[in-house]
Amino acid sequence: MGVPQRRQSKSRKNKRRSIWAKIESPNLVACPQCHELKMPHRVCLKCGYYKGKEVTN
């Protein structure tokens, strides 16, 4: 197995880890049935509707 031959510097390590701080939170849209906020293209967790049809009970 490959083993690192040299220690990575703190700045190089921190550059790699800093990408997580730049990720944006997912957009939320209002459900057309119950007007609860939900993630787009997903079943509403409160009423169970998706694209105008009841998917879950």
SEDO-256033 format. One record per residue: residue number from 0; residue in three letters; y, z, x of N, C-alpha, C in turn. Coordinates in nm, 4 decimals, always signed. Layout:
% SEDO-256033
<atom><nr>NUM</nr><rest>Ala</rest><n_yy>Y</n_yy><n_zz>Z</n_zz><n_xx>X</n_xx><ca_yy>Y</ca_yy><ca_zz>Z</ca_zz><ca_xx>X</ca_xx><c_yy>Y</c_yy><c_zz>Z</c_zz><c_xx>X</c_xx></atom>
...
This chain:
% SEDO-256033
<atom><nr>0</nr><rest>Met</rest><n_yy>-0.1192</n_yy><n_zz>+0.0000</n_zz><n_xx>+0.0832</n_xx><ca_yy>+0.0000</ca_yy><ca_zz>+0.0000</ca_zz><ca_xx>+0.0000</ca_xx><c_yy>+0.1245</c_yy><c_zz>+0.0000</c_zz><c_xx>+0.0869</c_xx></atom>
<atom><nr>1</nr><rest>Gly</rest><n_yy>+0.2286</n_yy><n_zz>-0.0614</n_zz><n_xx>+0.0321</n_xx><ca_yy>+0.3520</ca_yy><ca_zz>-0.0647</ca_zz><ca_xx>+0.1068</ca_xx><c_yy>+0.4232</c_yy><c_zz>+0.0697</c_zz><c_xx>+0.1025</c_xx></atom>
<atom><nr>2</nr><rest>Val</rest><n_yy>+0.4694</n_yy><n_zz>+0.1133</n_zz><n_xx>+0.2163</n_xx><ca_yy>+0.5400</ca_yy><ca_zz>+0.2397</ca_zz><ca_xx>+0.2265</ca_xx><c_yy>+0.6762</c_yy><c_zz>+0.2107</c_zz><c_xx>+0.2881</c_xx></atom>
<atom><nr>3</nr><rest>Pro</rest><n_yy>+0.7847</n_yy><n_zz>+0.2671</n_zz><n_xx>+0.2319</n_xx><ca_yy>+0.9164</ca_yy><ca_zz>+0.2426</ca_zz><ca_xx>+0.2903</ca_xx><c_yy>+0.9231</c_yy><c_zz>+0.2878</c_zz><c_xx>+0.4363</c_xx></atom>
<atom><nr>4</nr><rest>Gln</rest><n_yy>+0.9727</n_yy><n_zz>+0.2013</n_zz><n_xx>+0.5234</n_xx><ca_yy>+0.9802</ca_yy><ca_zz>+0.2328</ca_zz><ca_xx>+0.6650</ca_xx><c_yy>+1.1080</c_yy><c_zz>+0.3079</c_zz><c_xx>+0.7013</c_xx></atom>
<atom><nr>5</nr><rest>Arg</rest><n_yy>+1.2132</n_yy><n_zz>+0.2899</n_zz><n_xx>+0.6178</n_xx><ca_yy>+1.3403</ca_yy><ca_zz>+0.3574</ca_zz><ca_xx>+0.6438</ca_xx><c_yy>+1.3877</c_yy><c_zz>+0.4271</c_zz><c_xx>+0.5169</c_xx></atom>
<atom><nr>6</nr><rest>Arg</rest><n_yy>+1.4616</n_yy><n_zz>+0.5327</n_zz><n_xx>+0.5369</n_xx><ca_yy>+1.5167</ca_yy><ca_zz>+0.6072</ca_zz><ca_xx>+0.4252</ca_xx><c_yy>+1.6315</c_yy><c_zz>+0.5284</c_zz><c_xx>+0.3633</c_xx></atom>
<atom><nr>7</nr><rest>Gln</rest><n_yy>+1.6370</n_yy><n_zz>+0.5264</n_zz><n_xx>+0.2291</n_xx><ca_yy>+1.7497</ca_yy><ca_zz>+0.4603</ca_zz><ca_xx>+0.1626</ca_xx><c_yy>+1.8703</c_yy><c_zz>+0.5529</c_zz><c_xx>+0.1634</c_xx></atom>
<atom><nr>8</nr><rest>Ser</rest><n_yy>+1.9869</n_yy><n_zz>+0.4951</n_zz><n_xx>+0.1858</n_xx><ca_yy>+2.1078</ca_yy><ca_zz>+0.5757</ca_zz><ca_xx>+0.1894</ca_xx><c_yy>+2.1433</c_yy><c_zz>+0.6258</c_zz><c_xx>+0.0494</c_xx></atom>
<atom><nr>9</nr><rest>Lys</rest><n_yy>+2.2269</n_yy><n_zz>+0.7288</n_zz><n_xx>+0.0446</n_xx><ca_yy>+2.2677</ca_yy><ca_zz>+0.7853</ca_zz><ca_xx>-0.0844</ca_xx><c_yy>+2.3445</c_yy><c_zz>+0.6833</c_zz><c_xx>-0.1672</c_xx></atom>
<atom><nr>10</nr><rest>Ser</rest><n_yy>+2.4287</n_yy><n_zz>+0.6047</n_zz><n_xx>-0.1015</n_xx><ca_yy>+2.5082</ca_yy><ca_zz>+0.5072</ca_zz><ca_xx>-0.1770</ca_xx><c_yy>+2.4187</c_yy><c_zz>+0.3982</c_zz><c_xx>-0.2361</c_xx></atom>
<atom><nr>11</nr><rest>Arg</rest><n_yy>+2.3185</n_yy><n_zz>+0.3552</n_zz><n_xx>-0.1633</n_xx><ca_yy>+2.2262</ca_yy><ca_zz>+0.2535</ca_zz><ca_xx>-0.2149</ca_xx><c_yy>+2.1459</c_yy><c_zz>+0.3090</c_zz><c_xx>-0.3327</c_xx></atom>
<atom><nr>12</nr><rest>Lys</rest><n_yy>+2.1017</n_yy><n_zz>+0.4324</n_zz><n_xx>-0.3204</n_xx><ca_yy>+2.0267</ca_yy><ca_zz>+0.4976</ca_zz><ca_xx>-0.4272</ca_xx><c_yy>+2.1141</c_yy><c_zz>+0.5140</c_zz><c_xx>-0.5516</c_xx></atom>
<atom><nr>13</nr><rest>Asn</rest><n_yy>+2.2375</n_yy><n_zz>+0.5562</n_zz><n_xx>-0.5328</n_xx><ca_yy>+2.3277</ca_yy><ca_zz>+0.5779</ca_zz><ca_xx>-0.6453</ca_xx><c_yy>+2.3673</c_yy><c_zz>+0.4471</c_zz><c_xx>-0.7126</c_xx></atom>
<atom><nr>14</nr><rest>Lys</rest><n_yy>+2.3788</n_yy><n_zz>+0.3387</n_zz><n_xx>-0.6360</n_xx><ca_yy>+2.4081</ca_yy><ca_zz>+0.2076</ca_zz><ca_xx>-0.6950</ca_xx><c_yy>+2.2959</c_yy><c_zz>+0.1652</c_zz><c_xx>-0.7880</c_xx></atom>
<atom><nr>15</nr><rest>Arg</rest><n_yy>+2.1734</n_yy><n_zz>+0.1893</n_zz><n_xx>-0.7472</n_xx><ca_yy>+2.0586</ca_yy><ca_zz>+0.1520</ca_zz><ca_xx>-0.8290</ca_xx><c_yy>+2.0540</c_yy><c_zz>+0.2346</c_zz><c_xx>-0.9573</c_xx></atom>
<atom><nr>16</nr><rest>Arg</rest><n_yy>+2.0877</n_yy><n_zz>+0.3599</n_zz><n_xx>-0.9485</n_xx><ca_yy>+2.0798</ca_yy><ca_zz>+0.4488</ca_zz><ca_xx>-1.0645</ca_xx><c_yy>+2.1990</c_yy><c_zz>+0.4358</c_zz><c_xx>-1.1584</c_xx></atom>
<atom><nr>17</nr><rest>Ser</rest><n_yy>+2.3091</n_yy><n_zz>+0.3774</n_zz><n_xx>-1.1144</n_xx><ca_yy>+2.4305</ca_yy><ca_zz>+0.3751</ca_zz><ca_xx>-1.1949</ca_xx><c_yy>+2.4233</c_yy><c_zz>+0.2775</c_zz><c_xx>-1.3110</c_xx></atom>
<atom><nr>18</nr><rest>Ile</rest><n_yy>+2.3235</n_yy><n_zz>+0.1890</n_zz><n_xx>-1.3136</n_xx><ca_yy>+2.3138</ca_yy><ca_zz>+0.0899</ca_zz><ca_xx>-1.4208</ca_xx><c_yy>+2.2934</c_yy><c_zz>+0.1571</c_zz><c_xx>-1.5555</c_xx></atom>
<atom><nr>19</nr><rest>Trp</rest><n_yy>+2.2311</n_yy><n_zz>+0.2732</n_zz><n_xx>-1.5593</n_xx><ca_yy>+2.2037</ca_yy><ca_zz>+0.3404</ca_zz><ca_xx>-1.6869</ca_xx><c_yy>+2.3318</c_yy><c_zz>+0.3874</c_zz><c_xx>-1.7538</c_xx></atom>
<atom><nr>20</nr><rest>Ala</rest><n_yy>+2.4329</n_yy><n_zz>+0.4158</n_zz><n_xx>-1.6781</n_xx><ca_yy>+2.5589</ca_yy><ca_zz>+0.4610</ca_zz><ca_xx>-1.7364</ca_xx><c_yy>+2.6332</c_yy><c_zz>+0.3461</c_zz><c_xx>-1.8038</c_xx></atom>
<atom><nr>21</nr><rest>Lys</rest><n_yy>+2.5994</n_yy><n_zz>+0.2215</n_zz><n_xx>-1.7695</n_xx><ca_yy>+2.6705</ca_yy><ca_zz>+0.1064</ca_zz><ca_xx>-1.8218</ca_xx><c_yy>+2.6065</c_yy><c_zz>+0.0482</c_zz><c_xx>-1.9471</c_xx></atom>
<atom><nr>22</nr><rest>Ile</rest><n_yy>+2.4869</n_yy><n_zz>+0.0954</n_zz><n_xx>-1.9842</n_xx><ca_yy>+2.4194</ca_yy><ca_zz>+0.0418</ca_zz><ca_xx>-2.1027</ca_xx><c_yy>+2.4922</c_yy><c_zz>+0.0889</c_zz><c_xx>-2.2275</c_xx></atom>
<atom><nr>23</nr><rest>Glu</rest><n_yy>+2.5193</n_yy><n_zz>-0.0057</n_zz><n_xx>-2.3174</n_xx><ca_yy>+2.5917</ca_yy><ca_zz>+0.0271</ca_zz><ca_xx>-2.4393</ca_xx><c_yy>+2.4953</c_yy><c_zz>+0.0788</c_zz><c_xx>-2.5461</c_xx></atom>
<atom><nr>24</nr><rest>Ser</rest><n_yy>+2.5473</n_yy><n_zz>+0.1592</n_zz><n_xx>-2.6354</n_xx><ca_yy>+2.4651</ca_yy><ca_zz>+0.2073</ca_zz><ca_xx>-2.7457</ca_xx><c_yy>+2.4436</c_yy><c_zz>+0.0947</c_zz><c_xx>-2.8461</c_xx></atom>
<atom><nr>25</nr><rest>Pro</rest><n_yy>+2.3348</n_yy><n_zz>+0.0963</n_zz><n_xx>-2.9209</n_xx><ca_yy>+2.3076</ca_yy><ca_zz>-0.0124</ca_zz><ca_xx>-3.0152</ca_xx><c_yy>+2.4094</c_yy><c_zz>-0.0155</c_zz><c_xx>-3.1289</c_xx></atom>
<atom><nr>26</nr><rest>Asn</rest><n_yy>+2.4391</n_yy><n_zz>-0.1360</n_zz><n_xx>-3.1771</n_xx><ca_yy>+2.5313</ca_yy><ca_zz>-0.1502</ca_zz><ca_xx>-3.2881</ca_xx><c_yy>+2.4632</c_yy><c_zz>-0.1052</c_zz><c_xx>-3.4158</c_xx></atom>
<atom><nr>27</nr><rest>Leu</rest><n_yy>+2.5392</n_yy><n_zz>-0.0490</n_zz><n_xx>-3.5064</n_xx><ca_yy>+2.4869</ca_yy><ca_zz>-0.0051</ca_zz><ca_xx>-3.6348</ca_xx><c_yy>+2.5550</c_yy><c_zz>-0.0841</c_zz><c_xx>-3.7454</c_xx></atom>
<atom><nr>28</nr><rest>Val</rest><n_yy>+2.4790</n_yy><n_zz>-0.1162</n_zz><n_xx>-3.8494</n_xx><ca_yy>+2.5321</ca_yy><ca_zz>-0.1870</ca_zz><ca_xx>-3.9649</ca_xx><c_yy>+2.4995</c_yy><c_zz>-0.1068</c_zz><c_xx>-4.0894</c_xx></atom>
<atom><nr>29</nr><rest>Ala</rest><n_yy>+2.5760</n_yy><n_zz>-0.1290</n_zz><n_xx>-4.1952</n_xx><ca_yy>+2.5526</ca_yy><ca_zz>-0.0588</ca_zz><ca_xx>-4.3210</ca_xx><c_yy>+2.4408</c_yy><c_zz>-0.1280</c_zz><c_xx>-4.3981</c_xx></atom>
<atom><nr>30</nr><rest>Cys</rest><n_yy>+2.3505</n_yy><n_zz>-0.0489</n_zz><n_xx>-4.4532</n_xx><ca_yy>+2.2423</ca_yy><ca_zz>-0.1019</ca_zz><ca_xx>-4.5361</ca_xx><c_yy>+2.3027</c_yy><c_zz>-0.1535</c_zz><c_xx>-4.6663</c_xx></atom>
<atom><nr>31</nr><rest>Pro</rest><n_yy>+2.2661</n_yy><n_zz>-0.2753</n_zz><n_xx>-4.7117</n_xx><ca_yy>+2.3239</ca_yy><ca_zz>-0.3278</ca_zz><ca_xx>-4.8356</ca_xx><c_yy>+2.2777</c_yy><c_zz>-0.2520</c_zz><c_xx>-4.9601</c_xx></atom>
<atom><nr>32</nr><rest>Gln</rest><n_yy>+2.1675</n_yy><n_zz>-0.1796</n_zz><n_xx>-4.9525</n_xx><ca_yy>+2.1158</ca_yy><ca_zz>-0.1064</ca_zz><ca_xx>-5.0689</ca_xx><c_yy>+2.1804</c_yy><c_zz>+0.0319</c_zz><c_xx>-5.0826</c_xx></atom>
<atom><nr>33</nr><rest>Cys</rest><n_yy>+2.1684</n_yy><n_zz>+0.1121</n_zz><n_xx>-4.9764</n_xx><ca_yy>+2.2140</ca_yy><ca_zz>+0.2516</ca_zz><ca_xx>-4.9849</ca_xx><c_yy>+2.3390</c_yy><c_zz>+0.2787</c_zz><c_xx>-4.9012</c_xx></atom>
<atom><nr>34</nr><rest>His</rest><n_yy>+2.3854</n_yy><n_zz>+0.1798</n_zz><n_xx>-4.8266</n_xx><ca_yy>+2.5069</ca_yy><ca_zz>+0.1885</ca_zz><ca_xx>-4.7434</ca_xx><c_yy>+2.4953</c_yy><c_zz>+0.2925</c_zz><c_xx>-4.6326</c_xx></atom>
<atom><nr>35</nr><rest>Glu</rest><n_yy>+2.3731</n_yy><n_zz>+0.3262</n_zz><n_xx>-4.5956</n_xx><ca_yy>+2.3494</ca_yy><ca_zz>+0.4151</ca_zz><ca_xx>-4.4813</ca_xx><c_yy>+2.3534</c_yy><c_zz>+0.3316</c_zz><c_xx>-4.3541</c_xx></atom>
<atom><nr>36</nr><rest>Leu</rest><n_yy>+2.3989</n_yy><n_zz>+0.3884</n_zz><n_xx>-4.2423</n_xx><ca_yy>+2.4021</ca_yy><ca_zz>+0.3153</ca_zz><ca_xx>-4.1165</ca_xx><c_yy>+2.2605</c_yy><c_zz>+0.2994</c_zz><c_xx>-4.0628</c_xx></atom>
<atom><nr>37</nr><rest>Lys</rest><n_yy>+2.2281</n_yy><n_zz>+0.1778</n_zz><n_xx>-4.0161</n_xx><ca_yy>+2.0963</ca_yy><ca_zz>+0.1493</ca_zz><ca_xx>-3.9607</ca_xx><c_yy>+2.1115</c_yy><c_zz>+0.0463</c_zz><c_xx>-3.8510</c_xx></atom>
<atom><nr>38</nr><rest>Met</rest><n_yy>+2.0062</n_yy><n_zz>+0.0284</n_zz><n_xx>-3.7708</n_xx><ca_yy>+2.0073</ca_yy><ca_zz>-0.0733</ca_zz><ca_xx>-3.6675</ca_xx><c_yy>+1.9812</c_yy><c_zz>-0.2092</c_zz><c_xx>-3.7320</c_xx></atom>
<atom><nr>39</nr><rest>Pro</rest><n_yy>+2.0461</n_yy><n_zz>-0.3158</n_zz><n_xx>-3.6839</n_xx><ca_yy>+2.0274</ca_yy><ca_zz>-0.4470</ca_zz><ca_xx>-3.7455</ca_xx><c_yy>+1.8850</c_yy><c_zz>-0.4995</c_zz><c_xx>-3.7274</c_xx></atom>
<atom><nr>40</nr><rest>His</rest><n_yy>+1.8390</n_yy><n_zz>-0.5802</n_zz><n_xx>-3.8223</n_xx><ca_yy>+1.7068</ca_yy><ca_zz>-0.6437</ca_zz><ca_xx>-3.8204</ca_xx><c_yy>+1.5938</c_yy><c_zz>-0.5416</c_zz><c_xx>-3.8239</c_xx></atom>
<atom><nr>41</nr><rest>Arg</rest><n_yy>+1.6165</n_yy><n_zz>-0.4291</n_zz><n_xx>-3.8897</n_xx><ca_yy>+1.5141</ca_yy><ca_zz>-0.3264</ca_zz><ca_xx>-3.9018</ca_xx><c_yy>+1.5161</c_yy><c_zz>-0.2682</c_zz><c_xx>-4.0424</c_xx></atom>
<atom><nr>42</nr><rest>Val</rest><n_yy>+1.4044</n_yy><n_zz>-0.2096</n_zz><n_xx>-4.0812</n_xx><ca_yy>+1.3939</ca_yy><ca_zz>-0.1472</ca_zz><ca_xx>-4.2126</ca_xx><c_yy>+1.4845</c_yy><c_zz>-0.0254</c_zz><c_xx>-4.2167</c_xx></atom>
<atom><nr>43</nr><rest>Cys</rest><n_yy>+1.5517</n_yy><n_zz>-0.0072</n_zz><n_xx>-4.3291</n_xx><ca_yy>+1.6359</ca_yy><ca_zz>+0.1107</ca_zz><ca_xx>-4.3472</ca_xx><c_yy>+1.5450</c_yy><c_zz>+0.2323</c_zz><c_xx>-4.3589</c_xx></atom>
<atom><nr>44</nr><rest>Leu</rest><n_yy>+1.5711</n_yy><n_zz>+0.3344</n_zz><n_xx>-4.2804</n_xx><ca_yy>+1.4865</ca_yy><ca_zz>+0.4530</ca_zz><ca_xx>-4.2803</ca_xx><c_yy>+1.5079</c_yy><c_zz>+0.5389</c_zz><c_xx>-4.4045</c_xx></atom>
<atom><nr>45</nr><rest>Lys</rest><n_yy>+1.6233</n_yy><n_zz>+0.5251</n_zz><n_xx>-4.4686</n_xx><ca_yy>+1.6517</ca_yy><ca_zz>+0.6096</ca_zz><ca_xx>-4.5846</ca_xx><c_yy>+1.5917</c_yy><c_zz>+0.5513</c_zz><c_xx>-4.7118</c_xx></atom>
<atom><nr>46</nr><rest>Cys</rest><n_yy>+1.6149</n_yy><n_zz>+0.4212</n_zz><n_xx>-4.7390</n_xx><ca_yy>+1.5685</ca_yy><ca_zz>+0.3633</ca_zz><ca_xx>-4.8655</ca_xx><c_yy>+1.4455</c_yy><c_zz>+0.2742</c_zz><c_xx>-4.8488</c_xx></atom>
<atom><nr>47</nr><rest>Gly</rest><n_yy>+1.4157</n_yy><n_zz>+0.2276</n_zz><n_xx>-4.7288</n_xx><ca_yy>+1.2953</ca_yy><ca_zz>+0.1483</ca_zz><ca_xx>-4.7053</ca_xx><c_yy>+1.3097</c_yy><c_zz>+0.0020</c_zz><c_xx>-4.7373</c_xx></atom>
<atom><nr>48</nr><rest>Tyr</rest><n_yy>+1.4318</n_yy><n_zz>-0.0504</n_zz><n_xx>-4.7505</n_xx><ca_yy>+1.4535</ca_yy><ca_zz>-0.1914</ca_zz><ca_xx>-4.7815</ca_xx><c_yy>+1.4783</c_yy><c_zz>-0.2722</c_zz><c_xx>-4.6552</c_xx></atom>
<atom><nr>49</nr><rest>Tyr</rest><n_yy>+1.4354</n_yy><n_zz>-0.3987</n_zz><n_xx>-4.6603</n_xx><ca_yy>+1.4643</ca_yy><ca_zz>-0.4938</ca_zz><ca_xx>-4.5538</ca_xx><c_yy>+1.4816</c_yy><c_zz>-0.6310</c_zz><c_xx>-4.6170</c_xx></atom>
<atom><nr>50</nr><rest>Lys</rest><n_yy>+1.5949</n_yy><n_zz>-0.6945</n_zz><n_xx>-4.5939</n_xx><ca_yy>+1.6286</ca_yy><ca_zz>-0.8264</ca_zz><ca_xx>-4.6500</ca_xx><c_yy>+1.6176</c_yy><c_zz>-0.8279</c_zz><c_xx>-4.8025</c_xx></atom>
<atom><nr>51</nr><rest>Gly</rest><n_yy>+1.6622</n_yy><n_zz>-0.7188</n_zz><n_xx>-4.8654</n_xx><ca_yy>+1.6643</ca_yy><ca_zz>-0.7134</ca_zz><ca_xx>-5.0109</ca_xx><c_yy>+1.5323</c_yy><c_zz>-0.6812</c_zz><c_xx>-5.0768</c_xx></atom>
<atom><nr>52</nr><rest>Lys</rest><n_yy>+1.4275</n_yy><n_zz>-0.6567</n_zz><n_xx>-4.9993</n_xx><ca_yy>+1.2963</ca_yy><ca_zz>-0.6251</ca_zz><ca_xx>-5.0550</ca_xx><c_yy>+1.2521</c_yy><c_zz>-0.4870</c_zz><c_xx>-5.0076</c_xx></atom>
<atom><nr>53</nr><rest>Glu</rest><n_yy>+1.1837</n_yy><n_zz>-0.4146</n_zz><n_xx>-5.0962</n_xx><ca_yy>+1.1332</ca_yy><ca_zz>-0.2841</ca_zz><ca_xx>-5.0570</ca_xx><c_yy>+1.0071</c_yy><c_zz>-0.3029</c_zz><c_xx>-4.9723</c_xx></atom>
<atom><nr>54</nr><rest>Val</rest><n_yy>+1.0102</n_yy><n_zz>-0.2487</n_zz><n_xx>-4.8518</n_xx><ca_yy>+0.9013</ca_yy><ca_zz>-0.2661</ca_zz><ca_xx>-4.7578</ca_xx><c_yy>+0.8163</c_yy><c_zz>-0.1397</c_zz><c_xx>-4.7510</c_xx></atom>
<atom><nr>55</nr><rest>Thr</rest><n_yy>+0.8801</n_yy><n_zz>-0.0246</n_zz><n_xx>-4.7516</n_xx><ca_yy>+0.8099</ca_yy><ca_zz>+0.1035</ca_zz><ca_xx>-4.7469</ca_xx><c_yy>+0.8467</c_yy><c_zz>+0.1840</c_zz><c_xx>-4.8699</c_xx></atom>
<atom><nr>56</nr><rest>Asn</rest><n_yy>+0.7651</n_yy><n_zz>+0.2800</n_zz><n_xx>-4.9006</n_xx><ca_yy>+0.7916</ca_yy><ca_zz>+0.3661</ca_zz><ca_xx>-5.0183</ca_xx><c_yy>+0.8726</c_yy><c_zz>+0.4850</c_zz><c_xx>-4.9804</c_xx></atom>
